[in-house]
């Protein structure tokens, strides 16, 4: 889980277009 959080923080620097789908996928898991 911690790894996912770190990745999420790193992806915050990426465009929201890429971040939103990944957050949704993370929420599903």
PDB file with one MODEL, atoms N, CA, C and O in Angstrom:
MODEL        1
ATOM      1  N   UNK A   1       0.846  -1.209   0.000  1.00  0.00           N
ATOM      2  CA  UNK A   1       0.000   0.000   0.000  1.00  0.00           C
ATOM      3  C   UNK A   1       0.874   1.250   0.000  1.00  0.00           C
ATOM      4  O   UNK A   1       0.605   2.210  -0.722  1.00  0.00           O
ATOM      5  N   UNK A   2       1.907   1.224   0.806  1.00  0.00           N
ATOM      6  CA  UNK A   2       2.799   2.389   0.889  1.00  0.00           C
ATOM      7  C   UNK A   2       3.411   2.684  -0.473  1.00  0.00           C
ATOM      8  O   UNK A   2       3.572   3.843  -0.855  1.00  0.00           O
ATOM      9  N   UNK A   3       3.749   1.626  -1.200  1.00  0.00           N
ATOM     10  CA  UNK A   3       4.322   1.813  -2.532  1.00  0.00           C
ATOM     11  C   UNK A   3       3.326   2.527  -3.433  1.00  0.00           C
ATOM     12  O   UNK A   3       3.703   3.407  -4.207  1.00  0.00           O
ATOM     13  N   UNK A   4       2.065   2.152  -3.335  1.00  0.00           N
ATOM     14  CA  UNK A   4       1.038   2.779  -4.164  1.00  0.00           C
ATOM     15  C   UNK A   4       0.909   4.256  -3.814  1.00  0.00           C
ATOM     16  O   UNK A   4       0.720   5.098  -4.692  1.00  0.00           O
ATOM     17  N   UNK A   5       1.014   4.564  -2.519  1.00  0.00           N
ATOM     18  CA  UNK A   5       0.910   5.956  -2.082  1.00  0.00           C
ATOM     19  C   UNK A   5       2.070   6.776  -2.635  1.00  0.00           C
ATOM     20  O   UNK A   5       1.888   7.914  -3.068  1.00  0.00           O
ATOM     21  N   UNK A   6       3.251   6.191  -2.615  1.00  0.00           N
ATOM     22  CA  UNK A   6       4.417   6.906  -3.135  1.00  0.00           C
ATOM     23  C   UNK A   6       4.249   7.135  -4.623  1.00  0.00           C
ATOM     24  O   UNK A   6       4.561   8.210  -5.135  1.00  0.00           O
ATOM     25  N   UNK A   7       3.760   6.129  -5.309  1.00  0.00           N
ATOM     26  CA  UNK A   7       3.553   6.273  -6.754  1.00  0.00           C
ATOM     27  C   UNK A   7       2.511   7.340  -7.022  1.00  0.00           C
ATOM     28  O   UNK A   7       2.645   8.132  -7.954  1.00  0.00           O
ATOM     29  N   UNK A   8       1.467   7.358  -6.197  1.00  0.00           N
ATOM     30  CA  UNK A   8       0.407   8.355  -6.362  1.00  0.00           C
ATOM     31  C   UNK A   8       0.988   9.758  -6.208  1.00  0.00           C
ATOM     32  O   UNK A   8       0.653  10.661  -6.974  1.00  0.00           O
ATOM     33  N   UNK A   9       1.850   9.935  -5.229  1.00  0.00           N
ATOM     34  CA  UNK A   9       2.466  11.249  -5.006  1.00  0.00           C
ATOM     35  C   UNK A   9       3.338  11.623  -6.193  1.00  0.00           C
ATOM     36  O   UNK A   9       3.347  12.774  -6.628  1.00  0.00           O
ATOM     37  N   UNK A  10       4.073  10.640  -6.716  1.00  0.00           N
ATOM     38  CA  UNK A  10       4.935  10.904  -7.863  1.00  0.00           C
ATOM     39  C   UNK A  10       4.095  11.245  -9.087  1.00  0.00           C
ATOM     40  O   UNK A  10       4.505  12.040  -9.932  1.00  0.00           O
ATOM     41  N   UNK A  11       2.917  10.637  -9.173  1.00  0.00           N
ATOM     42  CA  UNK A  11       2.058  10.857 -10.336  1.00  0.00           C
ATOM     43  C   UNK A  11       1.288  12.158 -10.213  1.00  0.00           C
ATOM     44  O   UNK A  11       0.650  12.605 -11.166  1.00  0.00           O
ATOM     45  N   UNK A  12       1.350  12.764  -9.032  1.00  0.00           N
ATOM     46  CA  UNK A  12       0.685  14.059  -8.862  1.00  0.00           C
ATOM     47  C   UNK A  12       1.355  15.097  -9.756  1.00  0.00           C
ATOM     48  O   UNK A  12       0.742  16.095 -10.135  1.00  0.00           O
ATOM     49  N   UNK A  13       2.608  14.850 -10.085  1.00  0.00           N
ATOM     50  CA  UNK A  13       3.339  15.774 -10.943  1.00  0.00           C
ATOM     51  C   UNK A  13       2.907  15.594 -12.390  1.00  0.00           C
ATOM     52  O   UNK A  13       3.122  16.474 -13.223  1.00  0.00           O
ATOM     53  N   UNK A  14       2.295  14.447 -12.688  1.00  0.00           N
ATOM     54  CA  UNK A  14       1.840  14.186 -14.054  1.00  0.00           C
ATOM     55  C   UNK A  14       0.484  14.846 -14.278  1.00  0.00           C
ATOM     56  O   UNK A  14      -0.198  15.202 -13.316  1.00  0.00           O
ATOM     57  N   UNK A  15       0.090  15.010 -15.528  1.00  0.00           N
ATOM     58  CA  UNK A  15      -1.212  15.625 -15.842  1.00  0.00           C
ATOM     59  C   UNK A  15      -2.358  14.883 -15.168  1.00  0.00           C
ATOM     60  O   UNK A  15      -2.290  13.668 -14.984  1.00  0.00           O
ATOM     61  N   UNK A  16      -3.408  15.605 -14.803  1.00  0.00           N
ATOM     62  CA  UNK A  16      -4.561  14.999 -14.130  1.00  0.00           C
ATOM     63  C   UNK A  16      -5.174  13.920 -15.012  1.00  0.00           C
ATOM     64  O   UNK A  16      -5.766  12.965 -14.510  1.00  0.00           O
ATOM     65  N   UNK A  17      -5.032  14.072 -16.331  1.00  0.00           N
ATOM     66  CA  UNK A  17      -5.604  13.099 -17.265  1.00  0.00           C
ATOM     67  C   UNK A  17      -5.024  11.720 -16.999  1.00  0.00           C
ATOM     68  O   UNK A  17      -5.727  10.715 -17.107  1.00  0.00           O
ATOM     69  N   UNK A  18      -3.735  11.669 -16.650  1.00  0.00           N
ATOM     70  CA  UNK A  18      -3.099  10.384 -16.382  1.00  0.00           C
ATOM     71  C   UNK A  18      -3.322   9.979 -14.934  1.00  0.00           C
ATOM     72  O   UNK A  18      -3.385   8.791 -14.616  1.00  0.00           O
ATOM     73  N   UNK A  19      -3.441  10.963 -14.064  1.00  0.00           N
ATOM     74  CA  UNK A  19      -3.565  10.671 -12.633  1.00  0.00           C
ATOM     75  C   UNK A  19      -4.932  10.107 -12.272  1.00  0.00           C
ATOM     76  O   UNK A  19      -5.027   9.154 -11.498  1.00  0.00           O
ATOM     77  N   UNK A  20      -5.988  10.687 -12.828  1.00  0.00           N
ATOM     78  CA  UNK A  20      -7.352  10.258 -12.482  1.00  0.00           C
ATOM     79  C   UNK A  20      -7.596   8.780 -12.728  1.00  0.00           C
ATOM     80  O   UNK A  20      -8.085   8.098 -11.828  1.00  0.00           O
ATOM     81  N   UNK A  21      -7.279   8.254 -13.905  1.00  0.00           N
ATOM     82  CA  UNK A  21      -7.506   6.824 -14.172  1.00  0.00           C
ATOM     83  C   UNK A  21      -6.711   5.947 -13.219  1.00  0.00           C
ATOM     84  O   UNK A  21      -7.193   4.899 -12.790  1.00  0.00           O
ATOM     85  N   UNK A  22      -5.508   6.365 -12.888  1.00  0.00           N
ATOM     86  CA  UNK A  22      -4.660   5.561 -12.009  1.00  0.00           C
ATOM     87  C   UNK A  22      -5.227   5.567 -10.595  1.00  0.00           C
ATOM     88  O   UNK A  22      -5.204   4.542  -9.913  1.00  0.00           O
ATOM     89  N   UNK A  23      -5.732   6.705 -10.155  1.00  0.00           N
ATOM     90  CA  UNK A  23      -6.343   6.785  -8.822  1.00  0.00           C
ATOM     91  C   UNK A  23      -7.582   5.901  -8.780  1.00  0.00           C
ATOM     92  O   UNK A  23      -7.833   5.214  -7.791  1.00  0.00           O
ATOM     93  N   UNK A  24      -8.353   5.925  -9.865  1.00  0.00           N
ATOM     94  CA  UNK A  24      -9.560   5.097  -9.943  1.00  0.00           C
ATOM     95  C   UNK A  24      -9.172   3.626  -9.869  1.00  0.00           C
ATOM     96  O   UNK A  24      -9.818   2.841  -9.175  1.00  0.00           O
ATOM     97  N   UNK A  25      -8.116   3.257 -10.587  1.00  0.00           N
ATOM     98  CA  UNK A  25      -7.657   1.865 -10.583  1.00  0.00           C
ATOM     99  C   UNK A  25      -7.178   1.500  -9.183  1.00  0.00           C
ATOM    100  O   UNK A  25      -7.428   0.390  -8.714  1.00  0.00           O
ATOM    101  N   UNK A  26      -6.498   2.415  -8.519  1.00  0.00           N
ATOM    102  CA  UNK A  26      -6.003   2.159  -7.170  1.00  0.00           C
ATOM    103  C   UNK A  26      -7.162   2.003  -6.201  1.00  0.00           C
ATOM    104  O   UNK A  26      -7.094   1.203  -5.267  1.00  0.00           O
ATOM    105  N   UNK A  27      -8.226   2.768  -6.420  1.00  0.00           N
ATOM    106  CA  UNK A  27      -9.385   2.673  -5.545  1.00  0.00           C
ATOM    107  C   UNK A  27     -10.080   1.328  -5.720  1.00  0.00           C
ATOM    108  O   UNK A  27     -10.624   0.771  -4.767  1.00  0.00           O
ATOM    109  N   UNK A  28     -10.056   0.809  -6.955  1.00  0.00           N
ATOM    110  CA  UNK A  28     -10.698  -0.485  -7.216  1.00  0.00           C
ATOM    111  C   UNK A  28      -9.963  -1.581  -6.477  1.00  0.00           C
ATOM    112  O   UNK A  28     -10.582  -2.527  -5.990  1.00  0.00           O
ATOM    113  N   UNK A  29      -8.647  -1.464  -6.388  1.00  0.00           N
ATOM    114  CA  UNK A  29      -7.844  -2.469  -5.701  1.00  0.00           C
ATOM    115  C   UNK A  29      -7.822  -2.093  -4.227  1.00  0.00           C
ATOM    116  O   UNK A  29      -7.205  -2.789  -3.421  1.00  0.00           O
TER     117      UNK A  29
ENDMDL
END
